[in-house]
Amino acid sequence: MIMSTYNKVPFGQKVAFGMGMLANQMFPAVLGIFIVVLVQDLGFPGWMWGVVSLVPRVFDALTDPIMGFISDNTKSRWGRRRQYVFIGAIIMGIAFIIMWQLFRENGLEYNFTYFLLSSLVFYLGLTIFSVPYVAIGYEMSNDFHERTHIMAVAQWIGQWAWVIAPWFWVIMYDPTWYETADIAVRELAIWVGIICALFAMVPAIFIESKSTLNENYSPLTLKNIGGSLKEIIISFKEAFQSIPFRKLCFATFLVFNAFNTVAAFTFFIIVYYLFNGDAGAAGIWPTLFGSVGALSTTFLVIPIVTQMSKKLGKKKAFLVTQSISVIGYIMLWFLFVPGKPYLFLFALPFFSFGIGGLFTLMMSMTADVIDLDELNTGKRREGTFGAIYWWMVKFGFGIAGGLSGAIFTVIGFDTGLEVQSESAITGLRLFFSGLPILGTLGAIYIMRNYEITEERAKEISDALAARKA
């Protein structure tokens, strides 16, 4: 039997990939901060918040499969991915700057339409960047544990986005920095757009790739791309026939999007529950929630998850980390105490195991599933699998945005009031702890019998090596 040769990736290449992850996470991290300005300062009602959150992400989810097909079938001397990563970085950087140039005097309806349309351009750039970028990560190694190390380095670097982004709360709402928060986001968006675009270009410039000029791919003519929808649908159907891949997608959907549905509630719980509606008195506490949580993920969760994966296997590591996060959400219900905001800090290391463990493990597990797909079909489809996986994330992210607005409406939370009703605050807290717990428990149930172990992954790699030989 021919044994496969496992490749170790130079640390510099892992860092280059991680720089792209910093951009990939900084944009959504900052969006989660800035979007509060639409409600708090520009007067968007809950339904408008829901629409501008849902529609662009649904559009983004629809364009991902097409980008996956294009990326998988590109013939060029730069390979299949790098040129798209570079172009997408430029588009999303410029579009991010443009979409936040909002002025109160233009009126609510104009700002709503302007933001909605410009965000569609931003998400198109994000698709062009992210689908081939993620596929690059899947291609970097065929080693079971090396894949986890690649994703761990990338997530470690990417987590700094969540450490940095919450400090925008302080800058935006400190009158010594900016007169109003809407003025702040107009200028801050320029810095974020330029710097993140540069980070996003790093993988395109520094990660090695081989020429695909002589590969037997489907021709990328306009007619062929337009007619490729049938092939895309077939590829999606084939990919989703993989039971392990379905489990990864649905588990990620439940954990990540339950988290994102309630993520923006943190600011409102701290301001309106802990500080009775006084944003000035809340000071840096909303910032500390996000920043300390991200630091816990960076220095505690990711190293522990990486070692846990090596000793227990990826599936058991996932089950343990998500169980710990459930404990964290339960603790947050009891440790949000008016007058004692410091108490919630004790829950953050537990809470951080949820998202911190999720993508470190899931992206590594997706690479294993791609090997299994190649063994079963003879096709190598990193772009397609990456597009489907992130389609689930982004589509759910859009649903999460819509649900956030709907929850505000249902519980009767009115940002025009300085003091909220007790029922609105209680409802906000119930959703904040309860919805992620339900999502996480659902993901644990789905992943309880995930079947690709280290031994099975090695068998697959050896079989692929024998076939190629």
C-alpha positions as CSV (number, residue, x, y, z in Angstrom):
1,M,0.0,0.0,0.0
2,I,1.3,3.5,-0.9
3,M,1.4,5.8,2.1
4,S,0.6,9.5,1.7
5,T,3.2,12.1,2.4
6,Y,2.1,14.6,4.9
7,N,3.3,18.2,4.4
8,K,4.2,20.6,7.2
9,V,3.5,24.2,6.4
10,P,6.2,26.9,7.2
11,F,5.1,29.2,10.1
12,G,5.4,32.2,7.9
13,Q,2.8,30.8,5.5
14,K,0.5,30.2,8.4
15,V,0.9,33.8,9.5
16,A,0.2,35.1,6.0
17,F,-3.0,33.1,6.0
18,G,-3.8,34.4,9.4
19,M,-3.5,38.0,8.2
20,G,-6.3,37.4,5.9
21,M,-8.3,36.0,8.8
22,L,-7.8,39.2,10.7
23,A,-9.4,41.1,7.8
24,N,-12.1,38.5,7.4
25,Q,-13.1,38.9,11.1
26,M,-12.4,42.6,11.6
27,F,-15.1,43.6,9.1
28,P,-17.9,41.7,10.7
29,A,-16.6,42.6,14.2
30,V,-16.7,46.3,13.4
31,L,-20.0,46.0,11.6
32,G,-21.5,44.6,14.8
33,I,-20.3,47.7,16.6
34,F,-21.1,50.3,13.9
35,I,-24.6,49.0,13.2
36,V,-25.8,50.1,16.6
37,V,-25.4,53.6,15.4
38,L,-28.1,53.0,12.8
39,V,-30.6,52.4,15.6
40,Q,-29.2,54.5,18.5
41,D,-28.2,57.6,16.5
42,L,-29.8,57.6,13.1
43,G,-33.2,56.4,14.2
44,F,-33.6,53.2,12.2
45,P,-36.6,51.3,13.6
46,G,-36.3,47.5,14.3
47,W,-37.7,46.5,10.9
48,M,-35.1,48.6,9.0
49,W,-32.3,47.1,11.2
50,G,-33.7,43.7,10.3
51,V,-33.8,44.5,6.5
52,V,-30.2,45.9,6.3
53,S,-28.9,43.0,8.2
54,L,-30.8,40.3,6.3
55,V,-30.9,41.3,2.6
56,P,-27.2,41.9,2.0
57,R,-26.3,38.6,3.7
58,V,-28.9,36.7,1.7
59,F,-27.4,38.3,-1.5
60,D,-23.9,37.3,-0.2
61,A,-25.0,33.8,0.4
62,L,-26.4,33.5,-3.2
63,T,-23.2,34.8,-4.8
64,D,-20.9,32.4,-2.8
65,P,-21.7,29.3,-4.8
66,I,-21.0,31.0,-8.1
67,M,-17.7,32.3,-6.7
68,G,-16.8,28.8,-5.5
69,F,-17.4,27.4,-9.0
70,I,-15.3,30.2,-10.6
71,S,-12.5,29.7,-8.0
72,D,-12.4,25.9,-8.5
73,N,-12.2,26.2,-12.3
74,T,-9.8,29.1,-12.8
75,K,-6.8,28.5,-15.0
76,S,-3.9,31.0,-14.5
77,R,-0.2,31.1,-13.7
78,W,-1.1,32.5,-10.3
79,G,-3.3,29.4,-9.5
80,R,-7.0,29.3,-8.7
81,R,-7.4,31.7,-5.8
82,R,-4.9,34.4,-5.2
83,Q,-6.0,37.0,-7.8
84,Y,-9.6,36.9,-6.5
85,V,-8.4,37.4,-2.9
86,F,-6.5,40.5,-4.1
87,I,-9.4,42.0,-6.1
88,G,-12.0,41.2,-3.4
89,A,-9.8,42.9,-0.8
90,I,-9.8,46.1,-2.8
91,I,-13.6,46.1,-3.5
92,M,-14.7,45.4,0.1
93,G,-12.2,48.0,1.5
94,I,-13.5,50.8,-0.7
95,A,-17.2,49.7,-0.3
96,F,-16.9,49.6,3.5
97,I,-15.7,53.2,3.5
98,I,-18.5,54.3,1.2
99,M,-21.4,52.5,3.1
100,W,-20.8,54.4,6.3
101,Q,-20.8,57.9,4.9
102,L,-24.2,58.5,6.4
103,F,-25.5,62.0,7.4
104,R,-28.5,62.7,9.6
105,E,-29.6,65.6,7.4
106,N,-30.2,63.3,4.5
107,G,-33.2,61.8,6.2
108,L,-34.1,58.3,7.4
109,E,-35.4,56.9,4.1
110,Y,-32.4,58.1,2.1
111,N,-29.9,56.7,4.7
112,F,-31.8,53.4,4.7
113,T,-31.7,53.0,0.9
114,Y,-28.1,54.3,0.6
115,F,-26.8,51.9,3.3
116,L,-28.7,48.9,1.9
117,L,-27.4,49.4,-1.7
118,S,-23.8,50.2,-0.7
119,S,-23.7,47.2,1.6
120,L,-24.6,44.9,-1.4
121,V,-21.4,46.1,-3.0
122,F,-19.4,45.4,0.2
123,Y,-20.8,41.9,0.5
124,L,-20.0,41.2,-3.2
125,G,-16.4,42.2,-2.5
126,L,-16.5,40.0,0.6
127,T,-17.6,37.0,-1.4
128,I,-14.9,37.6,-4.1
129,F,-12.3,37.6,-1.2
130,S,-13.6,35.1,1.3
131,V,-14.6,32.1,-0.8
132,P,-11.1,31.6,-2.5
133,Y,-9.4,32.7,0.7
134,V,-11.0,30.0,2.8
135,A,-10.2,27.5,0.0
136,I,-6.5,28.4,0.2
137,G,-6.6,27.3,3.9
138,Y,-8.1,24.0,3.0
139,E,-5.4,23.4,0.4
140,M,-2.4,24.2,2.6
141,S,-1.9,20.8,4.1
142,N,-3.2,17.2,4.0
143,D,-2.1,16.4,7.6
144,F,-4.9,15.8,10.1
145,H,-3.2,17.8,13.0
146,E,-1.3,20.3,10.8
147,R,-4.7,21.5,9.5
148,T,-5.8,22.3,13.0
149,H,-2.5,24.1,13.6
150,I,-3.1,26.2,10.5
151,M,-6.6,27.1,11.5
152,A,-5.4,27.7,15.2
153,V,-2.8,30.2,14.0
154,A,-5.3,31.9,11.7
155,Q,-8.0,32.1,14.4
156,W,-5.4,33.4,17.0
157,I,-4.5,36.3,14.7
158,G,-8.1,36.8,13.6
159,Q,-9.3,37.0,17.2
160,W,-7.4,40.3,17.6
161,A,-10.2,41.8,15.6
162,W,-12.6,41.0,18.4
163,V,-10.1,42.4,21.0
164,I,-9.7,45.7,19.1
165,A,-13.2,46.3,17.7
166,P,-15.0,46.7,21.1
167,W,-12.8,49.7,21.8
168,F,-14.7,51.6,19.1
169,W,-17.5,51.8,21.6
170,V,-15.3,54.1,23.7
171,I,-14.2,56.2,20.7
172,M,-17.6,56.5,19.2
173,Y,-19.4,57.6,22.4
174,D,-16.7,59.7,24.0
175,P,-17.5,63.4,23.2
176,T,-13.8,64.3,23.6
177,W,-13.2,62.1,20.5
178,Y,-16.2,62.9,18.4
179,E,-19.3,65.1,18.8
180,T,-21.7,62.2,17.8
181,A,-21.3,58.5,17.0
182,D,-22.5,58.9,13.4
183,I,-19.6,61.4,12.8
184,A,-17.3,58.9,14.4
185,V,-18.2,56.0,12.1
186,R,-17.8,58.1,9.0
187,E,-14.1,58.7,9.8
188,L,-13.4,55.3,11.5
189,A,-14.7,53.5,8.5
190,I,-12.0,55.0,6.4
191,W,-9.2,53.7,8.6
192,V,-10.9,50.3,9.0
193,G,-11.5,50.0,5.2
194,I,-7.9,50.8,4.2
195,I,-6.1,48.8,6.9
196,C,-8.3,45.7,6.6
197,A,-8.0,45.8,2.8
198,L,-4.2,45.7,3.2
199,F,-4.3,42.8,5.6
200,A,-6.7,40.9,3.2
201,M,-4.1,41.3,0.4
202,V,-1.4,39.5,2.4
203,P,-2.4,35.9,1.5
204,A,-2.7,36.8,-2.1
205,I,0.8,38.2,-2.2
206,F,2.7,35.8,0.1
207,I,1.1,32.3,0.0
208,E,2.6,30.1,-2.6
209,S,0.5,28.5,-5.4
210,K,1.2,26.6,-8.5
211,S,0.1,27.4,-12.0
212,T,-3.2,25.8,-13.2
213,L,-2.9,26.8,-16.9
214,N,-2.7,23.1,-17.9
215,E,-5.4,21.8,-15.7
216,N,-8.6,20.2,-17.1
217,Y,-11.1,22.6,-15.6
218,S,-14.4,23.8,-17.0
219,P,-13.9,26.9,-19.2
220,L,-14.8,30.2,-17.5
221,T,-16.6,31.9,-20.3
222,L,-19.6,34.2,-19.5
223,K,-21.9,31.7,-21.2
224,N,-20.4,28.8,-19.2
225,I,-20.6,30.7,-15.9
226,G,-24.2,31.7,-16.6
227,G,-25.0,28.1,-17.6
228,S,-23.0,26.7,-14.7
229,L,-25.9,27.1,-12.3
230,K,-27.0,23.5,-13.1
231,E,-23.5,22.2,-12.4
232,I,-23.3,24.4,-9.2
233,I,-26.6,22.9,-8.0
234,I,-25.3,19.4,-8.8
235,S,-22.1,20.1,-6.9
236,F,-24.1,21.4,-3.9
237,K,-26.3,18.3,-4.0
238,E,-23.2,16.0,-4.2
239,A,-21.5,17.9,-1.3
240,F,-24.6,17.8,0.9
241,Q,-24.9,14.1,0.3
242,S,-21.8,13.9,2.5
243,I,-23.2,13.2,6.0
244,P,-20.1,14.4,7.9
245,F,-20.2,17.7,5.9
246,R,-23.9,18.2,6.6
247,K,-23.2,17.8,10.3
248,L,-20.5,20.4,10.2
249,C,-22.7,22.9,8.4
250,F,-25.8,22.5,10.6
251,A,-23.8,22.5,13.8
252,T,-22.0,25.7,12.8
253,F,-25.3,27.3,11.7
254,L,-26.8,26.6,15.2
255,V,-23.8,27.8,17.3
256,F,-22.6,30.8,15.3
257,N,-25.9,32.2,14.3
258,A,-27.6,31.8,17.6
259,F,-24.6,33.7,19.0
260,N,-24.9,36.5,16.4
261,T,-28.6,36.9,16.9
262,V,-28.0,38.1,20.4
263,A,-24.5,39.6,20.1
264,A,-25.7,43.1,19.6
265,F,-27.8,42.8,22.8
266,T,-24.7,43.0,24.9
267,F,-24.5,46.8,24.6
268,F,-28.2,47.3,25.4
269,I,-28.1,44.9,28.4
270,I,-25.1,46.7,29.9
271,V,-26.4,50.2,29.3
272,Y,-30.1,49.7,30.1
273,Y,-30.0,46.9,32.7
274,L,-26.7,47.5,34.5
275,F,-26.7,51.3,34.2
276,N,-30.4,52.1,33.8
277,G,-30.0,53.6,30.3
278,D,-27.0,55.9,31.0
279,A,-24.6,55.2,28.2
280,G,-22.1,57.7,29.7
281,A,-22.1,55.9,33.1
282,A,-21.6,52.5,31.3
283,G,-18.3,53.8,30.1
284,I,-16.0,51.1,28.9
285,W,-18.0,48.1,30.2
286,P,-19.5,47.2,26.8
287,T,-16.0,47.4,25.4
288,L,-14.6,45.2,28.2
289,F,-17.2,42.5,27.5
290,G,-16.1,42.1,23.9
291,S,-12.4,42.8,24.4
292,V,-11.9,40.5,27.5
293,G,-13.9,37.8,25.9
294,A,-11.7,37.9,22.8
295,L,-8.5,38.0,24.9
296,S,-9.8,34.9,26.7
297,T,-10.3,33.2,23.3
298,T,-6.8,34.3,22.0
299,F,-4.7,33.3,25.0
300,L,-6.8,30.6,26.7
301,V,-9.3,29.0,24.4
302,I,-7.4,28.5,21.1
303,P,-4.2,27.0,22.7
304,I,-6.4,24.7,24.9
305,V,-8.6,23.7,21.9
306,T,-5.5,22.9,19.8
307,Q,-4.0,20.6,22.4
308,M,-7.4,19.1,23.2
309,S,-7.9,18.3,19.5
310,K,-4.6,16.5,19.4
311,K,-5.3,14.4,22.6
312,L,-9.1,13.8,22.3
313,G,-9.7,14.2,18.6
314,K,-11.6,16.9,16.9
315,K,-15.1,15.7,17.6
316,K,-14.6,15.2,21.4
317,A,-12.8,18.6,21.5
318,F,-15.9,20.2,19.9
319,L,-18.3,18.6,22.3
320,V,-16.3,19.6,25.3
321,T,-15.7,23.2,24.2
322,Q,-19.4,23.8,23.4
323,S,-20.5,22.3,26.7
324,I,-18.2,24.7,28.5
325,S,-19.8,27.6,26.5
326,V,-23.2,26.6,27.8
327,I,-21.9,27.0,31.3
328,G,-20.7,30.4,30.4
329,Y,-24.1,31.5,29.0
330,I,-25.8,30.2,32.2
331,M,-23.3,32.2,34.3
332,L,-24.0,35.4,32.4
333,W,-27.7,35.2,33.4
334,F,-26.7,35.3,37.1
335,L,-23.6,37.6,36.8
336,F,-25.3,40.5,35.0
337,V,-25.9,42.4,38.3
338,P,-26.8,46.1,38.4
339,G,-24.2,48.1,40.3
340,K,-21.6,45.3,40.0
341,P,-20.7,45.1,36.3
342,Y,-17.3,43.5,37.0
343,L,-19.1,40.2,37.9
344,F,-19.8,39.3,34.3
345,L,-16.0,39.2,33.6
346,F,-15.9,35.9,35.5
347,A,-18.2,34.3,32.9
348,L,-16.3,35.4,29.8
349,P,-13.5,32.6,29.8
350,F,-16.3,30.0,29.8
351,F,-18.5,31.9,27.3
352,S,-15.5,32.2,24.9
353,F,-15.1,28.5,24.4
354,G,-18.1,28.6,22.1
355,I,-17.0,30.7,19.1
356,G,-13.3,30.2,20.0
357,G,-13.5,26.5,19.6
358,L,-16.0,26.5,16.8
359,F,-14.0,27.7,13.8
360,T,-10.6,26.4,14.9
361,L,-12.1,22.9,14.8
362,M,-14.7,23.2,12.1
363,M,-12.4,24.6,9.4
364,S,-9.9,21.9,10.1
365,M,-12.7,19.2,9.9
366,T,-14.0,20.6,6.6
367,A,-10.6,20.0,5.1
368,D,-10.9,16.3,6.2
369,V,-14.3,16.1,4.6
370,I,-13.0,17.5,1.3
371,D,-10.5,14.6,1.2
372,L,-13.4,12.2,1.7
373,D,-15.3,13.8,-1.1
374,E,-12.3,13.5,-3.4
375,L,-12.0,9.8,-2.5
376,N,-15.7,9.3,-3.3
377,T,-16.1,11.5,-6.4
378,G,-12.6,12.0,-7.9
379,K,-13.1,15.8,-7.7
380,R,-11.1,18.3,-5.6
381,R,-13.6,21.0,-4.7
382,E,-12.2,23.2,-1.9
383,G,-14.0,26.3,-3.4
384,T,-17.4,24.5,-3.6
385,F,-17.2,23.1,0.0
386,G,-15.9,26.4,1.3
387,A,-18.7,28.2,-0.4
388,I,-21.4,25.9,0.9
389,Y,-20.0,26.0,4.5
390,W,-19.8,29.8,4.5
391,W,-23.1,30.0,2.7
392,M,-24.6,28.4,5.8
393,V,-22.8,30.8,8.0
394,K,-23.7,33.9,6.0
395,F,-27.3,33.0,5.3
396,G,-27.7,32.2,9.0
397,F,-25.9,35.5,9.8
398,G,-28.5,37.3,7.7
399,I,-31.3,35.5,9.5
400,A,-29.7,36.4,12.8
401,G,-29.8,40.1,11.8
402,G,-33.4,39.8,10.9
403,L,-34.2,38.0,14.2
404,S,-32.4,40.6,16.2
405,G,-34.7,43.3,14.9
406,A,-37.8,41.0,15.3
407,I,-36.8,40.2,18.9
408,F,-36.5,43.9,19.7
409,T,-40.1,44.4,18.4
410,V,-41.5,41.4,20.2
411,I,-40.1,42.3,23.6
412,G,-41.1,46.0,23.2
413,F,-37.6,47.4,23.5
414,D,-37.7,51.1,22.4
415,T,-34.4,52.8,21.9
416,G,-36.2,56.2,22.0
417,L,-36.8,55.7,25.7
418,E,-34.1,56.4,28.2
419,V,-35.5,53.9,30.6
420,Q,-36.9,50.5,29.3
421,S,-39.7,48.6,30.7
422,E,-38.9,45.7,33.0
423,S,-40.5,43.2,30.7
424,A,-38.3,44.4,27.7
425,I,-35.1,44.1,29.8
426,T,-36.1,40.6,31.1
427,G,-37.0,39.5,27.5
428,L,-33.6,40.8,26.3
429,R,-31.7,38.9,28.9
430,L,-33.8,35.7,28.4
431,F,-33.0,35.7,24.6
432,F,-29.3,36.6,25.3
433,S,-28.7,33.5,27.4
434,G,-31.4,31.2,26.3
435,L,-31.1,31.3,22.5
436,P,-27.3,30.4,22.3
437,I,-27.8,27.6,24.9
438,L,-30.5,26.1,22.7
439,G,-28.4,26.5,19.5
440,T,-25.3,25.0,21.2
441,L,-27.2,22.0,22.6
442,G,-28.6,21.4,19.1
443,A,-25.1,21.4,17.7
444,I,-23.8,19.0,20.3
445,Y,-26.6,16.6,19.5
446,I,-25.8,16.8,15.7
447,M,-22.1,16.2,16.3
448,R,-22.4,13.4,18.8
449,N,-21.7,10.7,16.2
450,Y,-19.5,12.6,13.7
451,E,-17.5,9.8,12.1
452,I,-14.2,11.1,10.7
453,T,-11.6,10.3,13.3
454,E,-7.8,10.7,13.0
455,E,-7.5,7.0,11.9
456,R,-10.2,7.4,9.3
457,A,-8.6,10.6,8.0
458,K,-5.3,8.8,7.6
459,E,-7.0,5.9,5.7
460,I,-8.5,8.4,3.3
461,S,-5.2,10.2,2.7
462,D,-3.4,6.9,2.1
463,A,-6.1,5.8,-0.4
464,L,-5.8,9.2,-2.3
465,A,-2.1,8.8,-2.4
466,A,-2.4,5.3,-3.8
467,R,-4.9,6.5,-6.4
468,K,-2.6,9.3,-7.6
469,A,0.4,7.0,-7.7
